[in-house]
Amino acid sequence: MKIQAILSEVKYKAVRSSGAGGQNVNKVSSKVVLTFDLSNSQAFSEEEKLLLETNLQNRLTADLVLILNCDEDRSQLKNKEIVTKRFLDIIKKGLHVPKERKPTKIPKSVIRKRIKDKKNVSEVKKNRRKPEL
C-alpha cells in the first residue's frame, strides 16, 4: 500500500466543532473533516477499487466518497492526526482479503466424545424420574 500516494489524494477541511465549549467552540475551527474520492483515485488499481467499494459500501456515499470527521481534541492538528490514522485503518481493513477456509473432516474421537456426553446427559435425566414400582 502506497501511503504517501493515498494521502496526497485526501482533502482536509477544518470546521467549527459542535456542542458545548463556550467561547473556544465559537471562534476555533478544530473539527477536521477528511474526504477521499475513491472513484477518481489514482493510488489504487481497478481491482483494489472494486474491493474497497464492496468492503466499505456502508461507509461510502453514492458518489463513492469516503467522509470521516474528528472533533475529539481541542487541537486541530491532533484531530487531523486522529482522522488520518482512522482513515488508513479503514483502508487497510477494506483491502484485507480473508483466507478461504479449508473444510476438514470431523475426527472420530470428537464424534465419540459427543455421543458419550449425550449418553451421560440422558442417563442423568433418566435418574431424575420417579422409580418404577
C-alpha positions in Angstrom: 0.0 0.0 0.0 1.4 3.4 -1.1 0.5 5.6 1.9 2.0 8.8 0.5 0.2 8.4 -2.8 -3.1 7.8 -0.9 -2.6 10.7 1.5 -1.8 13.0 -1.4 -5.4 12.5 -2.7 -7.1 13.1 0.7 -8.7 16.5 1.2 -8.9 18.0 4.7 -11.3 20.7 5.8 -11.4 22.4 9.2 -14.8 23.4 10.5 -16.3 24.6 13.8 -16.9 21.8 16.3 -20.4 21.2 17.6 -21.6 21.0 21.2 -20.7 22.8 24.4 -17.4 24.5 24.9 -18.2 28.2 25.2 -16.0 30.8 23.5 -13.4 28.3 22.3 -16.0 26.4 20.2 -17.4 29.6 18.7 -14.1 31.0 17.5 -11.8 28.0 16.7 -12.3 25.6 13.8 -10.8 22.5 15.5 -13.0 19.8 13.9 -11.4 18.2 10.9 -13.4 16.6 8.0 -11.5 14.2 5.7 -12.8 13.4 2.2 -11.5 10.8 -0.1 -12.9 10.3 -3.6 -12.4 6.6 -4.4 -13.7 6.8 -8.0 -11.1 9.4 -9.1 -8.2 7.9 -7.1 -5.0 7.1 -8.9 -3.4 5.4 -5.9 -5.4 2.2 -6.3 -5.8 -0.3 -9.2 -9.2 -1.1 -10.5 -9.3 -4.4 -8.6 -8.4 -2.6 -5.3 -11.1 0.0 -6.0 -13.7 -2.7 -6.5 -12.5 -4.5 -3.3 -12.8 -1.3 -1.3 -16.1 -0.4 -2.9 -17.6 -3.8 -1.8 -16.0 -3.8 1.7 -16.7 -0.2 2.5 -20.1 0.1 0.9 -21.8 1.2 4.1 -19.2 4.0 4.6 -19.1 5.4 1.1 -21.6 8.0 -0.3 -23.4 7.4 -3.6 -20.6 9.1 -5.4 -18.0 6.7 -3.8 -16.6 9.4 -1.5 -15.4 8.4 2.0 -16.1 11.1 4.6 -14.6 11.0 8.1 -14.6 13.6 10.8 -13.0 14.1 14.2 -13.6 16.6 16.9 -12.3 14.6 19.9 -9.5 17.1 20.7 -9.3 20.8 21.1 -6.3 20.9 18.8 -6.9 20.9 15.0 -3.6 19.2 14.4 -4.4 16.3 16.8 -7.8 15.9 15.2 -6.1 15.7 11.8 -3.7 13.0 13.0 -6.6 11.0 14.5 -8.8 11.2 11.4 -5.8 10.3 9.2 -5.0 7.3 11.3 -8.6 6.2 11.3 -8.7 6.6 7.5 -5.6 4.5 7.0 -7.0 1.8 9.3 -10.3 1.7 7.3 -8.4 1.4 4.0 -6.2 -1.4 5.4 -9.3 -3.3 6.6 -11.1 -2.6 3.3 -8.2 -4.1 1.3 -7.9 -7.2 3.5 -8.9 -10.4 1.8 -9.8 -13.2 4.3 -8.2 -16.6 3.8 -10.5 -19.2 2.4 -11.4 -21.9 5.0 -10.4 -25.4 4.0 -13.1 -27.8 5.1 -11.8 -30.6 7.3 -13.3 -33.9 8.4 -14.5 -34.1 12.0 -12.2 -36.6 13.9 -13.8 -39.8 15.1 -12.7 -39.1 18.6 -14.7 -35.9 18.7 -17.8 -37.7 17.4 -17.3 -40.5 20.1 -16.9 -37.9 22.8 -20.1 -36.1 21.7 -22.1 -39.3 21.7 -20.7 -40.3 25.1 -21.6 -36.9 26.6 -25.1 -37.3 25.2 -25.5 -40.7 26.8 -24.3 -39.3 30.1 -26.8 -36.5 30.0 -29.5 -38.9 29.0 -28.6 -41.2 32.0 -28.7 -38.2 34.4 -32.1 -37.2 33.1 -33.3 -40.8 33.4 -32.2 -41.0 37.0 -34.3 -37.9 37.8 -37.5 -39.8 37.1 -39.6 -41.4 39.8 -38.6 -45.0 40.3 -40.9 -47.7 38.8 -42.6 -50.0 41.3 
